[in-house]
Amino acid sequence: PGALVAKRFFLETDGFYTEIAYHLNEFSLRDGHQIYTVVLSAEAEEALELPDALQDPLFDGIFLLGELNDAYVRMLAARRVNAVAVDFDNEALCTDCVLTDNFYLGFRAAKYLIRLGHRRIGFVGNIYQTHSIMDRYFGCVKALTLENLPVREDWRLINNDPYNLYLMDVLLPAEMPTAFVCQSDLIAYSLLEALRGAGKRVPQDVSLVGFDNAPLCAHTSPPLTTFEINRHDIAMAAYACMADRRRARGGRRVFLPCPFVE
């Protein structure tokens, strides 16, 4: 099998998809095969080009690591590519997917902050970047709406540049929330540094919740509260889905549990 990942995700420094690819190859080697991973450039994604290497008949399946744009997904569907989508879903693909229930996780993150007494809660992340970020945001919106708490546009911050690299100089709102749900631990860390630069204390002045349980969570001061998204388990579930597809079984949406790490 092959694996395809958009280059923009390989710019992230926590190696989320790199680690998933590593575990997929680990499982494949155990069965006497090897995963061939291809990084898809932005130009190739925009031009709807399937890399030549993955058009070889020897590739009987492709793991799609991370969300691809809708037009590219429709191209794969038209080619009837035997695929397993990892960490995203797209109705056009009609294939197996392995993901987390991001809407519910966003809801849980906001409810946790509400239980701590917060009434002014913001969100950090570009909701138009991926469906998972948008789901996390609207999960937060649901929790706030149920409690009749404000959902303010100026409390929805974006702190990544066009190349998906995170910025330490995020512009903070004039009227600050007392807590933020951050779409990833890396974004939570960059916000933590921006808050410190503005003279804010965490968690005394502003509380943060992230996602992924990246290694940096235990080493920040204070340690970050987050949801653990286990790369090994994602890869294992995706590999099992691909094995089922080879036996003409498939079409599943597999949601993995994500423990809360306070």
Secondary structure, 3 states (H helix, E strand, C coil): CEEEEEHHHHCCCCCHHHHHHHHHHHHHHHCCCCCEEEEECHHHHHCCCCCHHHHCCCCCCEEEECCCCHHHHHHHHHCCCCEEEECCCCCCCCCEEEECCHHHHHHHHHHHHHHCCCCCEEEECCCCCCHHHHHHHHHHHHHHHHCCCCCCHHHEECCECCCCCECCCCCCCCCCCCEEEECCHHHHHHHHHHHHHCCCCCCCCCEEECCECCHHHHCCCCCCEEEECCHHHHHHHHHHHHHHHHCCCCCCEEECCCCEEC
